[in-house]
Amino acid sequence: MASKFRLWFSIIRPRTLPASVAGVVAGTVYAWSQGCFIWLPALTALIFAVSAQIASNLANDYFDFLKGADGAGRVGPKRYLTTGEVSPKAMMAATMTALTVAALSGLSLIFITGKLWLLGAGIVIIIAAVAYSGGPYPLSRHALGDVAVVLFFGLVSVCFTYYVQALSLDWGVVLLGLAVGLATDNILVVNNYRDMEQDAANGKKTLVTMYGRKFGQRLYYWNGVAAMFLAIGAAAVYSHYGWGDWLRAYVIMTFYLLFHTYVHQSLKRLHGAELNPLLGRTARNLLIFVALFAVIVLTDVL
């Protein structure tokens, strides 16, 4: 039983889950700064976001297996469909289970907020989770993966989480959503950078296969720079900062940038399977980025 749990825990790619957690935490912190934090919709939004990402991860494995994209020469983490340790039927059942959890939590948010239009938003998010790698036009195979990450893990995740608590939006939370989306996209950049040769051989278009490794390195770096300044802009919208507060905010965010730059240098040095640990470190950097923003906001509020 324990070994089966470890197997499925590995399959859901826990190192990537900070991507869904970060947006919910950021949106909740912003709601706290506005005095409208409510724990029940915040927790429900977290369950929705994590289950939707797990469904997307599982669906990605399933559809990549059907397309033969995870065959010989793979340098990424092991795919258990390819090794035969998990059957396609079991993988699809797990995907449907995760989608059911996402759907039920999404429906709960409709009852909690009383906003029926959230049903449409939830359906779009769930469809996007599957359409990322499946369907007639998989986003990840047509160089739209980065756009999808910034949109759904950034703008939608942060704004959606804030909205179900505040029942309103403002420009600050939009800027924060873009910041989180760009920082989250670096997880995908590392993944596509590592798999460039295999993706190109399988006809999968990503920004890295289209524009090369130099572009991937620069995208990783400038995503971090843009995320930093967008987060500072988000903090400025909700509060009237004085110079002392601005300096504190800038120092904290610059620490993230320096840390990010160090990882960027690692991206230039490492190749192939050596890049796998960098996925986890990039996800950790995303959580640090959100945590530092929380320090700025909560220090000002408290």
C-alpha positions in Angstrom: 0.0 0.0 0.0 2.8 2.4 0.9 4.7 1.6 -2.3 1.5 2.3 -4.3 1.0 5.6 -2.6 4.6 6.6 -3.3 4.1 5.6 -7.0 1.0 7.8 -7.4 2.5 10.6 -5.4 5.4 10.6 -7.9 3.0 10.5 -10.8 1.2 13.7 -9.8 4.6 15.5 -10.0 4.6 17.1 -6.5 7.5 19.4 -7.4 5.3 21.3 -9.9 2.3 21.7 -7.5 3.6 25.0 -6.1 2.5 26.4 -9.4 -1.2 26.1 -8.3 -0.6 26.8 -4.7 1.3 30.1 -5.3 -1.6 31.8 -7.2 -4.1 31.0 -4.5 -1.8 32.1 -1.7 -1.0 35.4 -3.6 -4.7 36.1 -4.1 -5.5 35.3 -0.5 -2.7 37.6 0.8 -4.0 40.4 -1.4 -7.5 39.8 0.0 -6.1 40.0 3.5 -4.5 43.3 2.6 -7.9 44.6 1.5 -9.6 43.4 4.7 -11.8 40.9 2.9 -10.1 37.5 3.7 -12.6 34.7 4.2 -11.0 31.3 5.0 -13.7 29.0 3.4 -13.6 30.2 -0.2 -9.8 30.6 0.1 -9.5 26.9 1.1 -12.0 25.8 -1.5 -10.1 27.7 -4.2 -6.9 26.0 -3.1 -8.5 22.5 -3.5 -9.9 23.5 -6.9 -6.6 24.8 -8.1 -4.5 21.8 -6.9 -6.9 19.2 -8.2 -7.1 20.9 -11.6 -3.3 20.9 -11.9 -3.1 17.3 -10.8 -5.7 16.4 -13.5 -3.6 18.4 -16.1 -0.4 16.6 -15.0 -2.1 13.2 -15.3 -3.7 14.0 -18.6 -0.4 15.2 -19.9 1.2 11.8 -19.2 -1.7 10.0 -20.7 -1.8 12.0 -24.0 2.0 12.1 -24.3 2.0 8.3 -24.0 -0.6 7.9 -26.7 1.5 10.2 -29.0 4.7 8.2 -28.2 6.3 11.4 -26.9 7.9 9.7 -23.8 9.9 7.0 -25.5 13.6 6.2 -25.7 15.9 9.1 -25.0 13.7 10.8 -22.5 15.7 12.9 -20.0 12.9 14.1 -17.8 11.4 12.3 -14.8 10.3 8.7 -15.4 6.9 8.2 -17.0 5.1 5.2 -15.5 2.9 4.6 -18.5 5.9 4.0 -20.6 7.5 1.6 -18.1 4.3 -0.3 -17.8 4.0 0.3 -14.0 0.6 2.0 -14.6 -2.0 1.1 -17.2 -3.6 3.7 -19.5 -7.0 2.8 -18.0 -5.7 3.5 -14.4 -4.2 6.8 -15.5 -7.4 7.9 -17.2 -9.4 6.9 -14.0 -7.0 9.0 -11.9 -7.4 11.9 -14.2 -11.2 11.7 -14.0 -11.0 11.5 -10.2 -8.9 14.7 -10.0 -11.3 16.4 -12.5 -14.3 15.3 -10.3 -12.7 16.8 -7.2 -12.0 20.1 -9.1 -15.6 20.2 -10.4 -17.1 19.6 -6.9 -14.9 22.2 -5.3 -15.8 24.6 -8.1 -19.5 24.0 -7.6 -19.0 24.6 -3.8 -17.6 28.1 -4.7 -20.8 28.9 -6.6 -22.9 28.1 -3.5 -20.5 29.9 -1.2 -20.4 33.1 -3.3 -23.9 33.0 -4.9 -22.3 33.8 -8.2 -23.7 31.5 -10.9 -21.4 32.8 -13.6 -18.5 31.1 -11.8 -19.9 27.8 -13.3 -18.8 29.0 -16.8 -15.4 30.1 -15.5 -14.9 26.7 -13.8 -15.8 24.8 -17.0 -13.3 26.8 -19.0 -10.6 26.1 -16.5 -11.3 22.3 -16.4 -11.4 22.1 -20.2 -8.1 24.0 -20.4 -6.5 21.6 -17.9 -7.2 18.8 -20.4 -6.7 20.8 -23.6 -3.2 21.7 -22.4 -1.9 18.4 -23.8 -5.0 16.7 -25.2 -7.9 17.4 -27.6 -7.7 18.4 -31.3 -5.3 21.3 -30.7 -3.1 20.7 -27.7 -1.8 24.0 -26.4 1.5 22.6 -25.2 2.3 21.2 -28.7 1.6 24.5 -30.5 3.9 26.9 -28.6 1.0 28.1 -26.4 2.0 26.5 -23.2 3.7 29.6 -21.8 0.6 31.7 -22.6 -1.6 29.1 -20.9 0.6 29.1 -17.8 0.7 32.9 -17.4 -3.1 33.1 -18.0 -4.4 30.2 -15.8 -1.7 29.8 -13.1 -1.3 33.6 -12.9 -4.1 35.9 -13.9 -7.0 33.4 -13.5 -5.7 31.8 -10.3 -4.9 35.0 -8.4 -7.9 37.0 -9.6 -10.3 34.1 -9.1 -9.1 33.5 -5.5 -9.3 37.1 -4.7 -12.8 37.5 -6.3 -14.4 34.6 -4.4 -13.4 36.4 -1.2 -13.9 40.0 -2.1 -16.5 39.7 -4.9 -14.7 42.4 -6.8 -11.5 43.0 -8.6 -9.0 45.9 -8.9 -5.8 46.7 -10.9 -3.5 45.6 -8.1 -4.7 42.0 -8.2 -4.4 41.9 -12.0 -0.8 43.1 -11.8 -0.1 40.5 -9.1 -1.7 37.8 -11.3 0.6 38.7 -14.1 3.6 38.6 -11.8 2.8 35.2 -10.4 2.0 33.9 -13.9 5.5 35.0 -15.2 7.3 33.5 -12.2 5.3 30.3 -12.6 6.1 30.1 -16.3 9.8 29.5 -15.5 8.9 26.0 -14.4 7.7 25.3 -17.9 10.7 27.1 -19.4 13.0 24.7 -17.5 11.0 21.8 -18.6 11.0 22.8 -22.3 14.7 23.8 -22.2 15.6 20.3 -20.9 13.4 18.6 -23.5 14.2 20.7 -26.5 15.8 18.0 -28.7 13.2 15.4 -27.9 10.3 17.9 -28.4 11.7 18.9 -31.7 12.1 15.3 -32.8 8.4 14.6 -31.9 7.1 17.7 -33.7 6.2 19.5 -30.5 6.5 23.2 -30.8 7.6 25.2 -27.8 9.1 28.7 -27.6 12.5 27.0 -26.9 12.3 24.6 -29.9 11.3 27.6 -32.1 13.8 30.2 -30.9 16.6 28.2 -29.3 18.4 27.8 -26.0 19.6 31.4 -25.8 16.0 32.5 -26.0 15.0 30.1 -23.2 17.8 31.5 -20.9 16.7 35.1 -21.6 13.0 34.2 -21.1 13.8 32.6 -17.7 15.7 35.7 -16.6 13.3 38.4 -17.9 10.3 36.6 -16.5 11.9 37.0 -13.1 12.6 40.7 -13.7 9.1 41.5 -14.9 7.5 39.5 -12.1 9.5 41.6 -9.5 8.4 45.0 -10.9 4.8 43.8 -11.4 4.6 42.6 -7.8 5.9 46.0 -6.6 3.3 47.7 -8.8 0.6 45.5 -7.2 1.7 46.5 -3.7 1.6 50.2 -4.7 -2.0 50.0 -5.9 -3.4 48.8 -2.6 -1.3 51.0 -0.3 0.2 54.5 -0.2 3.9 53.8 0.1 6.4 56.2 1.6 10.0 56.1 0.5 11.0 53.9 3.5 8.4 51.4 2.5 9.4 51.5 -1.1 13.0 50.9 -0.2 12.0 47.9 2.0 9.9 46.5 -0.8 12.6 46.9 -3.4 15.3 45.3 -1.2 13.1 42.3 -0.5 12.1 41.8 -4.1 15.7 42.4 -5.3 16.8 39.6 -3.1 14.4 37.4 -5.0 15.9 38.7 -8.3 19.5 37.9 -7.2 18.4 34.4 -6.1 16.6 34.1 -9.5 19.7 35.3 -11.4 21.8 32.6 -9.6 19.4 29.9 -10.8 19.5 31.5 -14.3 23.2 30.9 -14.4 22.6 27.3 -13.5 20.2 27.0 -16.5 23.1 28.0 -18.7 25.5 25.4 -17.2 23.3 22.3 -16.9 22.0 20.0 -19.6 19.7 17.1 -20.0 18.8 15.1 -16.9 21.0 17.6 -14.8 18.1 20.1 -15.2 15.6 17.9 -13.3 16.5 19.2 -9.8 16.2 22.7 -11.3 12.5 22.2 -11.8 12.1 21.7 -8.0 14.3 24.7 -7.2 12.3 26.9 -9.7 9.1 25.9 -8.0 10.6 26.7 -4.7 11.6 30.1 -6.0 8.0 30.7 -6.9 6.9 30.1 -3.4 9.7 32.3 -2.1 8.6 35.0 -4.5 5.0 34.9 -3.2 6.2 34.6 0.4 8.3 37.8 0.0 5.3 39.6 -1.4 3.3 38.5 1.6 6.0 39.9 3.9 5.7 43.3 2.2 1.9 43.3 2.3 1.4 41.9 5.8 4.1 44.1 7.3 2.3 47.1 6.0 -1.2 45.9 7.0 -0.2 44.7 10.5 
